[in-house]
């Protein structure tokens, strides 16, 4: 379920970057997605009977913090998001070996997702951390496409049709 919402929020965030949405509206969806993924983190980290692991919880927390921080920035209309951009660099660096570790478990699809997300977070580092606004449009479209791919994967996982599960 979490990845379905992550896909949806990435799709919306891509269009927001293209100027097709208000800061306040995108803040709501980012906050909701950050909250949903944080609840998943708590379940995986502390829930009895949960099949999640601390590794799953830590990876998902990267998403939670991303969307909660973005929600706060969008709601407040923060223009200078360099600090958030540097956080994205940290997440991109973390996502690369995470993908490799997932590959060792045999989930090729989730591995590909982790590496795609690493590229996306790296793109946000370039856009926000390095303030390279000339890349806004291609990064916005990349975000939108990654959102679609993530939503489809999340839907397949939630429905029990993920081929690598």
C-alpha atoms as an extended CHARMM CRD file, in Angstrom:
* protein
*
       165  EXT
         1         1  UNK       CA              0.0000000000        0.0000000000        0.0000000000  PROA      1               0.0000000000
         2         2  UNK       CA              2.7940000000        2.4060000000        0.8460000000  PROA      2               0.0000000000
         3         3  UNK       CA              4.3570000000        2.2280000000       -2.6090000000  PROA      3               0.0000000000
         4         4  UNK       CA              1.0080000000        2.9050000000       -4.2590000000  PROA      4               0.0000000000
         5         5  UNK       CA              0.8440000000        6.2150000000       -2.3930000000  PROA      5               0.0000000000
         6         6  UNK       CA              4.5320000000        6.9260000000       -3.0400000000  PROA      6               0.0000000000
         7         7  UNK       CA              3.8610000000        6.4580000000       -6.7510000000  PROA      7               0.0000000000
         8         8  UNK       CA              0.8630000000        8.7490000000       -6.5830000000  PROA      8               0.0000000000
         9         9  UNK       CA              2.7000000000       11.4850000000       -4.7380000000  PROA      9               0.0000000000
        10        10  UNK       CA              5.6650000000       11.2900000000       -7.1210000000  PROA      10              0.0000000000
        11        11  UNK       CA              3.2660000000       11.6510000000      -10.0530000000  PROA      11              0.0000000000
        12        12  UNK       CA              1.6450000000       14.7090000000       -8.4600000000  PROA      12              0.0000000000
        13        13  UNK       CA              5.0250000000       16.1680000000       -7.4260000000  PROA      13              0.0000000000
        14        14  UNK       CA              6.2310000000       15.8940000000      -11.0200000000  PROA      14              0.0000000000
        15        15  UNK       CA              3.3250000000       17.9690000000      -12.2530000000  PROA      15              0.0000000000
        16        16  UNK       CA              3.8010000000       20.3840000000       -9.3480000000  PROA      16              0.0000000000
        17        17  UNK       CA              7.3900000000       20.9280000000      -10.5050000000  PROA      17              0.0000000000
        18        18  UNK       CA              5.9690000000       21.7740000000      -13.9290000000  PROA      18              0.0000000000
        19        19  UNK       CA              3.8790000000       24.5150000000      -12.2980000000  PROA      19              0.0000000000
        20        20  UNK       CA              0.6190000000       22.5780000000      -12.4960000000  PROA      20              0.0000000000
        21        21  UNK       CA             -0.4050000000       22.6300000000       -8.8510000000  PROA      21              0.0000000000
        22        22  UNK       CA             -0.3390000000       24.7560000000       -5.7330000000  PROA      22              0.0000000000
        23        23  UNK       CA              2.1150000000       24.4120000000       -2.8730000000  PROA      23              0.0000000000
        24        24  UNK       CA             -0.7010000000       23.9480000000       -0.3760000000  PROA      24              0.0000000000
        25        25  UNK       CA             -2.3600000000       21.1490000000       -2.3560000000  PROA      25              0.0000000000
        26        26  UNK       CA              0.8540000000       19.2270000000       -2.9230000000  PROA      26              0.0000000000
        27        27  UNK       CA              1.6970000000       19.6260000000        0.7760000000  PROA      27              0.0000000000
        28        28  UNK       CA             -1.4600000000       17.7030000000        1.7220000000  PROA      28              0.0000000000
        29        29  UNK       CA             -0.6210000000       14.6820000000       -0.4520000000  PROA      29              0.0000000000
        30        30  UNK       CA              3.0330000000       14.6830000000        0.6590000000  PROA      30              0.0000000000
        31        31  UNK       CA              1.9840000000       14.8670000000        4.3150000000  PROA      31              0.0000000000
        32        32  UNK       CA             -0.5050000000       12.0180000000        3.8680000000  PROA      32              0.0000000000
        33        33  UNK       CA              2.0750000000        9.8390000000        2.1040000000  PROA      33              0.0000000000
        34        34  UNK       CA              4.7360000000       10.6530000000        4.6970000000  PROA      34              0.0000000000
        35        35  UNK       CA              2.3100000000        9.7580000000        7.4750000000  PROA      35              0.0000000000
        36        36  UNK       CA              1.2040000000        6.4880000000        5.8270000000  PROA      36              0.0000000000
        37        37  UNK       CA              4.7880000000        5.3740000000        5.2600000000  PROA      37              0.0000000000
        38        38  UNK       CA              5.7340000000        6.3930000000        8.8090000000  PROA      38              0.0000000000
        39        39  UNK       CA              2.9260000000        4.2480000000       10.2080000000  PROA      39              0.0000000000
        40        40  UNK       CA              4.3060000000        1.3730000000        8.1260000000  PROA      40              0.0000000000
        41        41  UNK       CA              7.7700000000        2.0680000000        9.5880000000  PROA      41              0.0000000000
        42        42  UNK       CA              6.3460000000        1.8760000000       13.1180000000  PROA      42              0.0000000000
        43        43  UNK       CA              4.5260000000       -1.3690000000       12.3330000000  PROA      43              0.0000000000
        44        44  UNK       CA              7.6180000000       -2.9590000000       10.8190000000  PROA      44              0.0000000000
        45        45  UNK       CA              9.8450000000       -1.6880000000       13.6050000000  PROA      45              0.0000000000
        46        46  UNK       CA              7.6350000000       -2.4270000000       16.5920000000  PROA      46              0.0000000000
        47        47  UNK       CA              4.4690000000       -4.2840000000       15.5500000000  PROA      47              0.0000000000
        48        48  UNK       CA              3.8090000000       -7.7490000000       16.8660000000  PROA      48              0.0000000000
        49        49  UNK       CA              3.2910000000      -10.2190000000       14.0710000000  PROA      49              0.0000000000
        50        50  UNK       CA              4.8130000000       -7.8640000000       11.5090000000  PROA      50              0.0000000000
        51        51  UNK       CA              6.8560000000       -9.4860000000        8.7680000000  PROA      51              0.0000000000
        52        52  UNK       CA              8.8430000000       -6.2870000000        8.3520000000  PROA      52              0.0000000000
        53        53  UNK       CA             12.4500000000       -6.0020000000        9.4510000000  PROA      53              0.0000000000
        54        54  UNK       CA             14.5320000000       -3.1380000000       10.7990000000  PROA      54              0.0000000000
        55        55  UNK       CA             16.0860000000       -2.9850000000        7.3090000000  PROA      55              0.0000000000
        56        56  UNK       CA             12.6250000000       -2.5740000000        5.7320000000  PROA      56              0.0000000000
        57        57  UNK       CA             11.6950000000        0.0250000000        8.3220000000  PROA      57              0.0000000000
        58        58  UNK       CA             14.8930000000        2.0250000000        7.7910000000  PROA      58              0.0000000000
        59        59  UNK       CA             14.4730000000        2.0740000000        4.0130000000  PROA      59              0.0000000000
        60        60  UNK       CA             10.8570000000        3.1310000000        4.2920000000  PROA      60              0.0000000000
        61        61  UNK       CA             11.7970000000        5.8620000000        6.7800000000  PROA      61              0.0000000000
        62        62  UNK       CA             13.8620000000        7.4630000000        4.0090000000  PROA      62              0.0000000000
        63        63  UNK       CA             10.5940000000        7.8980000000        2.1090000000  PROA      63              0.0000000000
        64        64  UNK       CA              8.6430000000        9.0750000000        5.1650000000  PROA      64              0.0000000000
        65        65  UNK       CA             11.1130000000       11.7960000000        6.0000000000  PROA      65              0.0000000000
        66        66  UNK       CA             11.3420000000       12.8520000000        2.3490000000  PROA      66              0.0000000000
        67        67  UNK       CA              7.6050000000       13.4420000000        2.0330000000  PROA      67              0.0000000000
        68        68  UNK       CA              7.1280000000       14.9640000000        5.4810000000  PROA      68              0.0000000000
        69        69  UNK       CA              9.9630000000       17.4320000000        4.8600000000  PROA      69              0.0000000000
        70        70  UNK       CA              8.6800000000       18.2430000000        1.3730000000  PROA      70              0.0000000000
        71        71  UNK       CA              5.1610000000       18.7390000000        2.7720000000  PROA      71              0.0000000000
        72        72  UNK       CA              6.4500000000       21.1780000000        5.3760000000  PROA      72              0.0000000000
        73        73  UNK       CA              8.4590000000       23.1060000000        2.7840000000  PROA      73              0.0000000000
        74        74  UNK       CA              5.5710000000       23.2530000000        0.3150000000  PROA      74              0.0000000000
        75        75  UNK       CA              3.0780000000       24.3290000000        2.9740000000  PROA      75              0.0000000000
        76        76  UNK       CA              5.3870000000       27.0920000000        4.2000000000  PROA      76              0.0000000000
        77        77  UNK       CA              6.3370000000       28.1280000000        0.6660000000  PROA      77              0.0000000000
        78        78  UNK       CA             10.0450000000       27.5990000000        1.2950000000  PROA      78              0.0000000000
        79        79  UNK       CA             12.0120000000       28.7520000000       -1.7470000000  PROA      79              0.0000000000
        80        80  UNK       CA             15.5180000000       27.7780000000       -0.6800000000  PROA      80              0.0000000000
        81        81  UNK       CA             15.4900000000       23.9880000000       -0.4020000000  PROA      81              0.0000000000
        82        82  UNK       CA             19.2490000000       23.4000000000       -0.4470000000  PROA      82              0.0000000000
        83        83  UNK       CA             19.1870000000       21.5450000000        2.8840000000  PROA      83              0.0000000000
        84        84  UNK       CA             16.4620000000       19.2370000000        1.5880000000  PROA      84              0.0000000000
        85        85  UNK       CA             18.5520000000       18.7570000000       -1.5600000000  PROA      85              0.0000000000
        86        86  UNK       CA             21.5070000000       17.6350000000        0.5110000000  PROA      86              0.0000000000
        87        87  UNK       CA             19.2370000000       15.2020000000        2.3500000000  PROA      87              0.0000000000
        88        88  UNK       CA             18.3010000000       13.8300000000       -1.0870000000  PROA      88              0.0000000000
        89        89  UNK       CA             22.0130000000       13.2560000000       -1.7750000000  PROA      89              0.0000000000
        90        90  UNK       CA             22.2690000000       11.2490000000        1.4420000000  PROA      90              0.0000000000
        91        91  UNK       CA             19.2430000000        9.1720000000        0.4640000000  PROA      91              0.0000000000
        92        92  UNK       CA             20.5530000000        8.5910000000       -3.0730000000  PROA      92              0.0000000000
        93        93  UNK       CA             23.8420000000        7.2960000000       -1.6840000000  PROA      93              0.0000000000
        94        94  UNK       CA             21.9590000000        5.0540000000        0.7640000000  PROA      94              0.0000000000
        95        95  UNK       CA             19.5710000000        3.7270000000       -1.9090000000  PROA      95              0.0000000000
        96        96  UNK       CA             22.3260000000        2.3100000000       -4.1400000000  PROA      96              0.0000000000
        97        97  UNK       CA             23.6330000000       -0.3340000000       -1.6990000000  PROA      97              0.0000000000
        98        98  UNK       CA             20.0720000000       -0.9160000000       -0.5010000000  PROA      98              0.0000000000
        99        99  UNK       CA             19.2060000000       -1.9930000000       -4.0340000000  PROA      99              0.0000000000
       100       100  UNK       CA             22.1750000000       -4.3400000000       -4.0350000000  PROA      100             0.0000000000
       101       101  UNK       CA             21.1400000000       -5.9200000000       -0.7300000000  PROA      101             0.0000000000
       102       102  UNK       CA             17.6060000000       -6.3930000000       -2.0560000000  PROA      102             0.0000000000
       103       103  UNK       CA             19.1180000000       -8.0490000000       -5.1400000000  PROA      103             0.0000000000
       104       104  UNK       CA             20.8700000000      -10.5670000000       -2.8740000000  PROA      104             0.0000000000
       105       105  UNK       CA             17.3910000000      -11.5890000000       -1.6790000000  PROA      105             0.0000000000
       106       106  UNK       CA             16.3610000000      -12.2100000000       -5.2970000000  PROA      106             0.0000000000
       107       107  UNK       CA             13.8360000000       -9.4070000000       -5.7820000000  PROA      107             0.0000000000
       108       108  UNK       CA             14.9930000000       -8.0460000000       -9.1420000000  PROA      108             0.0000000000
       109       109  UNK       CA             11.9650000000       -5.7690000000       -9.4620000000  PROA      109             0.0000000000
       110       110  UNK       CA             12.4580000000       -4.0960000000       -6.0900000000  PROA      110             0.0000000000
       111       111  UNK       CA             16.1840000000       -3.8120000000       -6.8180000000  PROA      111             0.0000000000
       112       112  UNK       CA             15.3930000000       -1.9260000000      -10.0320000000  PROA      112             0.0000000000
       113       113  UNK       CA             13.0220000000        0.3320000000       -8.1000000000  PROA      113             0.0000000000
       114       114  UNK       CA             15.6680000000        1.1480000000       -5.4810000000  PROA      114             0.0000000000
       115       115  UNK       CA             18.1460000000        2.1000000000       -8.1970000000  PROA      115             0.0000000000
       116       116  UNK       CA             15.5520000000        4.1860000000      -10.0500000000  PROA      116             0.0000000000
       117       117  UNK       CA             14.7120000000        5.9470000000       -6.7750000000  PROA      117             0.0000000000
       118       118  UNK       CA             18.4370000000        6.4980000000       -6.1560000000  PROA      118             0.0000000000
       119       119  UNK       CA             18.6450000000        8.2370000000       -9.5320000000  PROA      119             0.0000000000
       120       120  UNK       CA             15.5730000000       10.3140000000       -8.7060000000  PROA      120             0.0000000000
       121       121  UNK       CA             16.8960000000       11.3820000000       -5.3120000000  PROA      121             0.0000000000
       122       122  UNK       CA             20.2300000000       12.2290000000       -6.9990000000  PROA      122             0.0000000000
       123       123  UNK       CA             18.3180000000       14.3430000000       -9.5130000000  PROA      123             0.0000000000
       124       124  UNK       CA             16.6510000000       16.2190000000       -6.6550000000  PROA      124             0.0000000000
       125       125  UNK       CA             20.0630000000       16.8010000000       -5.1270000000  PROA      125             0.0000000000
       126       126  UNK       CA             21.1690000000       18.4070000000       -8.4010000000  PROA      126             0.0000000000
       127       127  UNK       CA             17.9770000000       20.4640000000       -8.6700000000  PROA      127             0.0000000000
       128       128  UNK       CA             17.6990000000       21.5940000000       -5.0550000000  PROA      128             0.0000000000
       129       129  UNK       CA             21.0610000000       21.0400000000       -3.3660000000  PROA      129             0.0000000000
       130       130  UNK       CA             23.0960000000       22.4380000000       -6.2490000000  PROA      130             0.0000000000
       131       131  UNK       CA             20.3000000000       24.8010000000       -7.3490000000  PROA      131             0.0000000000
       132       132  UNK       CA             20.4350000000       23.7960000000      -11.0080000000  PROA      132             0.0000000000
       133       133  UNK       CA             17.0160000000       25.1380000000      -12.0230000000  PROA      133             0.0000000000
       134       134  UNK       CA             17.7380000000       24.5950000000      -15.7220000000  PROA      134             0.0000000000
       135       135  UNK       CA             17.0240000000       20.8870000000      -15.1140000000  PROA      135             0.0000000000
       136       136  UNK       CA             13.5760000000       21.4320000000      -13.5770000000  PROA      136             0.0000000000
       137       137  UNK       CA             11.5360000000       20.2820000000      -16.5930000000  PROA      137             0.0000000000
       138       138  UNK       CA             13.3980000000       17.0180000000      -17.3080000000  PROA      138             0.0000000000
       139       139  UNK       CA             13.5210000000       16.1880000000      -13.5830000000  PROA      139             0.0000000000
       140       140  UNK       CA              9.7950000000       16.9160000000      -13.3260000000  PROA      140             0.0000000000
       141       141  UNK       CA              9.0240000000       14.5020000000      -16.1580000000  PROA      141             0.0000000000
       142       142  UNK       CA             11.3990000000       11.8910000000      -14.7120000000  PROA      142             0.0000000000
       143       143  UNK       CA              9.5890000000       12.2490000000      -11.3750000000  PROA      143             0.0000000000
       144       144  UNK       CA              6.2380000000       11.7300000000      -13.0920000000  PROA      144             0.0000000000
       145       145  UNK       CA              7.4320000000        8.5880000000      -14.9080000000  PROA      145             0.0000000000
       146       146  UNK       CA              9.0060000000        7.1810000000      -11.7320000000  PROA      146             0.0000000000
       147       147  UNK       CA              5.6890000000        7.8530000000      -10.0010000000  PROA      147             0.0000000000
       148       148  UNK       CA              3.8120000000        5.7830000000      -12.5710000000  PROA      148             0.0000000000
       149       149  UNK       CA              6.3310000000        2.9240000000      -12.3710000000  PROA      149             0.0000000000
       150       150  UNK       CA              6.2490000000        2.9850000000       -8.5550000000  PROA      150             0.0000000000
       151       151  UNK       CA              2.4450000000        3.0870000000       -8.3950000000  PROA      151             0.0000000000
       152       152  UNK       CA              2.1490000000        0.1030000000      -10.7430000000  PROA      152             0.0000000000
       153       153  UNK       CA              4.7200000000       -1.8360000000       -8.6970000000  PROA      153             0.0000000000
       154       154  UNK       CA              2.9780000000       -0.9000000000       -5.4430000000  PROA      154             0.0000000000
       155       155  UNK       CA             -0.3740000000       -1.9780000000       -6.8400000000  PROA      155             0.0000000000
       156       156  UNK       CA              1.0460000000       -5.3230000000       -8.0020000000  PROA      156             0.0000000000
       157       157  UNK       CA              2.6450000000       -5.8970000000       -4.5910000000  PROA      157             0.0000000000
       158       158  UNK       CA             -0.5300000000       -4.9920000000       -2.6970000000  PROA      158             0.0000000000
       159       159  UNK       CA             -2.6410000000       -7.2130000000       -4.9440000000  PROA      159             0.0000000000
       160       160  UNK       CA             -0.2680000000      -10.1640000000       -4.5060000000  PROA      160             0.0000000000
       161       161  UNK       CA              0.9140000000      -10.2240000000       -8.1170000000  PROA      161             0.0000000000
       162       162  UNK       CA              4.5230000000       -9.0920000000       -7.6120000000  PROA      162             0.0000000000
       163       163  UNK       CA              6.4840000000      -11.7270000000       -9.5560000000  PROA      163             0.0000000000
       164       164  UNK       CA              9.5290000000      -11.6700000000       -7.2670000000  PROA      164             0.0000000000
       165       165  UNK       CA              7.7040000000      -11.9740000000       -3.9220000000  PROA      165             0.0000000000
